[in-house]
Amino acid sequence: MKRISIVVLILSACCLSVAWGQQAGSKECTDWRQFHRQDMTRANPCEKVLSPHNVGALSLKWVHSPVGQVVLSSPAVANGVVYIGSGDRSLYALNAGTGAKLWRYTAGDNVDSSPAVVNGVVYVGSDDNNVYALKASTGALLWSYTTGGQVNSSPTVDNGVVYVGSWDGNVYALNASTGALLWSYTTADGVFASPAVANGVVYVGSANEESYEPEALYALNASTGTLLWSYTTGSLVESSPAVANGVVYVGSDDGNVYALNASTGALLWSYATGGGVSSSPAVANGVVYVGSGDDNMYALNANTGALLWSYKTGLWITTSPAVANGVVYFASSYLHNTTSHLYALSAKTGALLWRYDISGQVYSSPAVANGMVYVGSVQERAVYAFGLQ
C-alpha cells in the first residue's frame, strides 16, 4: 500500500509561464499542463464551464480502456490532448474530446510519473530510472536522462528547466531543450513528490518508505541547487507542496498540514488531521484543500490554518484535490475496496454536488480543463473523462 500511496500521490503526483513565467494565451490557461497546474496551486482559475450550479449534471463522456496495466499517473491536458502514463510501460496521448488514442510511447518500465507539457514537449519519468522528453504531437523521443533510481516524481518545468526527483534521493535540474544536467541536490532519502517552483526557488519533500523517520521539505535555489532552508516534519513528506502568496503548504505522514514562510522556512501554522497526509494541497481564494488518511477532505484558512469545513468520505483520500470555479474534485479509495468514489464538493461549504463510483481503486489525481474532468483508475486500467451533456 505504501508503494502505491507514494507513487500515486506524487504523481501521485500547475498557472503560467512559458514554462510558466509569463502570461500565456487563454487556451493555455484553461488547460492543465502539469501536476500542480501552472501556478503550483492545483487550482484552475480559468475554468468557466463547470461550476457549483451545473457540476451535478456531469456524465461519463468516454472511457479509454485499452491501457495494458494500472493507471497511477495523473493526467495532463494541453491543446485538446490528454497525456497519461500507465503500468504497461507506456505514455499515452488521447484525444481529449473522444478518448481516441493519438500515439503511445513505450519506455523501459512502468510510467507512474505524471507528465508535464510545455512548449510542445511532454516530460515524464519512468521506473526505468529515466526522464523522457517527447514531442507532444507525435510522441517522438527528443532526449532522455538517466538518474540513479526510479522516477515516480512528476516533472515540473519552469523557465526552460525540468525539475524532477528520483528514488536515489536526488533532485535534478535538466535543460528542457537538451536534457543536459544543470545541477543535482542530494536529500536525506528518496524523492517521490513533484517539486514546486516559484519565484526562483524549488520546493520538494523527501521520504523513506522503509524507515518512516522524520523527513524534510527542502527549498533550493532554482538556478544553482544551493540549499536555502529545510524544515523537518514528523514523518514522510510524500505530499507535493503548493505555493501561494509567499507561503508553502505541504502535508506529511505525521498527519499534519504545514504552512511555511516560503523565504525562510519558518512555521506559520500547522493543522493536525486524524491520518497521514500524502495528498498534495490545492490553494484557491484564501483556502487550502487537502485530503487525509482519516477519510476526510479538509478546507483550511490559508492564513491561519483554521478549519472551515471537512467532508467525510469513508475511504482513504490519497489523491490530490483539483479546484476550479468554486468546485473541489478528488477521489477516495482503499486498497482492498471494490469501488472508489470521484467527488465534486462545493469549495465554499463542502456540500456534496456530485459523485461517480468507479470499480476498484483510483489513485490518479483528477485534472479539470475546458469543462471536462479526467482521471485514471487502477482496477479498470482505464482513463475516464466526464463532461456536461
N, C-alpha and C positions, 0 to 999 in steps of 0.2 A: 504493500500500500504506500509505503514511504517513497519508493521509486516513482510510482505513478503520481503521487502528490507533488513531488519535486518537479518532475518533468512537465506536468501539465500547467501548473500554475505559473510556471515561469514562462512557459510557453505562452510552464504554464507554466508564460509566459508571456498617444500618437497624436499640435495643430500646425505649425507651419514654418518652413524654411525652404530652402530649395535643398534641400535636405533638411530642411525646415528653418532656415534662418531668416527668410524673408517672406512676405505675404505672397501666397500663390493665388491662382485663379479659384473661382467659386467651386468648380468641379473638384479640384484637389481638396478643398476644404470639406466638402461633403463626403469624400472618400475616407476610408480607414486604412492607412498605408503602413502603419507599424503597430506593434503590440500595445504600446502606450497611447497610440494616436500621435498626432504631430506635436502637441504641446506637452506631452509627458503626463497628462491627467486622465487618460482613458475616458474622456468626455468629448462628444461631438457637438459643438455649439452651432454647427451649420445645418443640422438635421431639421427640416421643416415639414416633412411629410407625416411622420409618425408623431403622435402627441398623446397626452393622457385622455383626450377626448375620443380618439379613434383606435388606439392600440388594442382595445378589446376585440376588434374585428380582424386582427391578424389571422392569416390562414397559411397552411403549407403551400408554397408555390412550386418547389421542386426538391427532389432528393437525388443526390448523386451517390450511388452505392457501389459502383464497380471498383472502389478503392480496395486494395487487397488485404489490408490489415487495419488495426485500431487507429483512430484519429485522436492524437493527443495535442497536436498543433492547433493553434488558434488562427482563424482566417485573417488575411489582409485583403482589402478591396481597393482596386485602383483602375480607373478608366474602363469600367464595365467588366472587370475580370476579378474573380475570387482566386486567391493563391493560398494553398494549404498543404501541409505535409502529412505524411501517412507512415504507418508502421510497415508498409510494403517497400520501404527504402525509396519512396518517390515524393517529389513535389508536383502537385497538380495545379494547372491553370484551368479554371472553369468559367464559362460564360455566366456572368452574374445574373442575367435575366432568365436563363433557361437551364443552367447546370450542365450544358454540353461541354465535354472535355475539349479544350483547345490544344493543350500539349501536356506532356508528362516528362519529367527529368528523373532518372534513376541514379541515386547516389550509392555509396558503398555500404550503407547501413540505414537504419530507421531515420526518418526525418520527423523528429518530435518538436524541433525548434519552430517557432512562429516566424514567418517571413516578414521582411521589410521591403517595400517597393518605393524606390526613389529614382527619379530621372531616367526611367525606362529600364531599370535594373532591379532584379529580385535578389535579395541577400538572405541566406538561410544557413543554419547549421545542421550537422548530422552526427549520428552516433559513430560514424567512421572517423571522427576527430577533425573533420574538415568544415570550413566555412566556404560556401559557394556563392559566386556571383553569376547570375544567369540573365540573358536578355529577356526582358519581360514579354516581348511579343512572340518569341519563338521557343524559349527555353534553352537556347544555345549557351554553352558554357563560355563565360568570359575569363574567369580565373577561379582558382581555389587556393585556400591557405590551410595548412595542416597544423593543428595545435597538438598539445600533449595529452588530450583527453577528449571524451565525448562532448559535443557541443549541443546541449539542450537549451541553452540560453538563447533568447531571441535577439537578433542583432538590432542595434539602434544606429541610425545613420544621421549624422549631423555635420554640416559644413564640409562635405567631401571626405568624411572619415566614418568607417564602420567600427562600432564598439561592440564587443561580444565577450562573454565569459565562457570558461571551459571547466570540465571536471578536474583538470590538472591544477586548479586553483588560481589560474591567471586571468586577468582582464587584458584583452588585446585591442589595440587600435590599429586598424589597417587602412591603407589608402583605398578609397572606394573605387577608384578607376583601375588600379593595377593589382590590388591585394598585397602590396608591399607592407611589411611590418614597420609601423612608425614607433610604437613602444609597447611594452607589456608591463603589468604590475602583478606581483605575486601576493595573494591574500593568504590568510591562515588556512583556508580549506577550499573545497570546491565552489565554483560559481555557477549556479543553476539559473539564477534570476536574470531578467533582462535589465541591462543598465539603463538609467535615465540620464539624459544630458540636457543641462540647462545653464545658460549664462557662463559657458566655458568650463563647466565642471561636470564630471562623470560621477554619478551616484550608483553604487551597486553593493549588494549584500553577499555574504559568504555562508556556506552551510556544510556541515559534515554529517551526513545521514547515518554514520556509524556511531559516532561518539555522543552526539546531542549536547556537546559542550557549548558554553556561551559563544556566540558569534558576533560579527560586527557588520555595520554599514560603513562603507568607505566613501570618501569624497576625494576624487583625483583631479588634478589639473588636466583638462581635456587635450591640451597641446603637448604636454610632456609626460603625463602619467605620474607626476610627483604627488605624493600623499599630502593632502591639505588637512584632513582630520579623519578620525574614525570614531564610531560610537558603538560600544559593546552592549548587546542585548542579552537576555537570559537564555536564549536558545537559538536554533537555526534561523537564518534570515533567507527564507525561500521566496518571500514576497518581493516583487519588483517595486521600487519606490515610485511615488508620484511627486512631482514638484510643482508648486503653485505659490505665487506671491511671496517668494523668499523662504518658503518652508518645504521641508522634505517629509513626506508621510510614508511610513513603511510598517508592515506587520512582522511579527516574529512568532515562532512556535512556542514561545513562553506565554502566549495568549494575549499579548499587548499590541496595541497600535501606538506607534510613536510619532510625535511631531517634533522635528528638529530644525533649528536655525540652519538654513542652507549654507550660510557663510562660515559659521563657526562650529556647527555640530552640537550646540548647546540644546539640552532638552527643554522644550517649551511646554509640552504636556504628554501624558500617556493615558491610554484608556484600556482597562483590563476587561477582556471578554471572557467567556467561560470555556474557551478552547483554543487550540493553536490557530494562528493566523498566517496561512500561506497564501491566501487571496491577496492580490495586488490592489491597493486602494484606487478609487476614482475620485476626482475632486471637481465639483461644479457648484458655482453660485454660493461659495462660502460653506459648503458641506462636504465632508469626507464620507464616502460609501465604501464599506469593506465587509467581506464575509468572514465567518469564523467556523472552526470545527465544532462549536456548540450548536450548530444548525441555524444560527441567526445571521441575517443581514443587518448591519448597523449603519445608521446615519448619525454622524457626529459633527458638532460645530467645529469648523476648521480652525477657528481662533482659540477656542477654549477646551475642546475635547468633550464638551457636554453632550450627553445623549439626547438626540432629537426624536428618534424612534428606532425600533427594531422590529424585524419580521421573522417569525419562527417558521422554518420550513419542515422540520422533522428529519432532514437528511443533511449530511455534511455539505458545507459550501466551500468547495475547493476552487471553483472558477473565480475569475476576477470580474467584477461588475463593469458594465459599459453604461454610460449615462448620456442621454440625448433628448433634448427638448422636453424636459420635465419627467422623463421615464428612466427607471433603473432596470437593466436587463442582466440576468445571471442565471446559472444553473446550479442545482444541488444534486448530489449523488452519494452513493455508498458502494463500497467495493463489491459487496455481495447482494446488492439490491437489484431487483429485476426491472425497475423503472426509475428514470431520472426525470426531473421537472425543470423546464425552462420557464422563468418568471419574467413578468413585467410589472413593476411596482410604481406607484406614484412617488416621485422623488421628494415631494413636499411632505407627504403624510405617511408613506409606507403602505398605503392601501393596495391590495391586490387588484390589478387591472386585467391581467391575462395570464394563463398558464397553459403550457403544452407538455404532454407526457411523452417521453422518448424511451424506447425499450433499452434496458441496460444502462451503462454508465456514460456520463458526459463530463469530461474534464477540460474540454476545449472552452475557452472564454469567448463569449459572443462578440461579434462586430456589428455595428449599426451604421448603415450608409445608404443614402439615396432611397429612403423609405423601405429598406429591407433589413432583416436580421439574419445573420449567418452564424452557424455553429457546427462543430463536428461531434461525432459520437464514437464510443468505444465498441459497444456490443454490436451495433448495426454496421460498423465500419463504413460510415456514410457522412456526407455533408448535407445539412438541412438549410433551406432558405425559406423565410417567411415574409409575407407582404400583405398589403391590402388587396381586396378584390378589384 
